[in-house]
């Protein structure tokens, strides 16, 4: 089920930067998973809160996750 109160409009994972460390998957398993190449991808049906998703992005050791609000403004990283 999608978080209807979410202020997040878009989540992008930079596949060139992603090293598959997977703290994002550990912290927000309803939002992130690893694909067949061992890189993080976003799951369409988000079950995590905005705070959990941002914490997951902050945990990325290579800053491969960009989060935007519904107006397209970058939320993380700033």
Secondary structure by P-SEA (a helix, b strand, c coil): cccccccccccccccccccccccccccccccbbbccccbbbbbccccccaaaaaaaaaacccccbbbbcccccccccc
